[in-house]
Amino acid sequence: LWVAPLGPDRQRPSITTEEINTTLHSWAKEGGRNRTPLAPSSILHRRNALLHLWHVLDGRDAANPVRRAWRPHDRKPGPRAIHPGTITRILAALPAREGYQKTRARLLVLATTGIPQRQLDLLTPRDVKAAIRTKRLRVPARLKGGGTSERFLPLPPAAVLALKNFD
């Protein structure tokens, strides 16, 4: 991907940071083959590949024009929430047959409390009964990602009702 914009017969010492920047910015604006702009993560991946090539061929301490080149920053992803109306429609679409009551109760707790499934799995019956009584749910610690510490979550009336059904 770098050969076409920088030239197939170029010597590495003749490649400048400005040329690398021009290529990176063109990928951000015009994109690749289909002319759609590339995501910052894709551009960063291509930049890092060129940086790594320099490191392998010359060593990490050698002069490297990629080090000073533009580095796109990925935006932090937004919350992945589902609209409450969609959740209501999903729950309403579950069959009324036996066996789906547990699934419906579990999904309703997840939807009303906002805790991840794994943390719901870690709750004990004692935790659920205490949450119904105090209207505060003890959310266990979590190791995934950066991790979270144990905390208490205040419960709205809909979540208390969901926990009663879940219990």
ABEGO torsion letter per residue (X at the ends): XAAAAAEAABBAAABBAAAAAAAAAAAAAAEBAAGBBBBAAAAAAAAAAAAAAAAAAAEAABBBAAAABBBBBBBBBBBBBBBAAAAAAAAAABBABBGAAAAAAAAAAAAAAGBBAAAAAABBAAAAAAAAAAGBBBBBBBABEAEBBBBBBBBBAAAAAAAAAAX
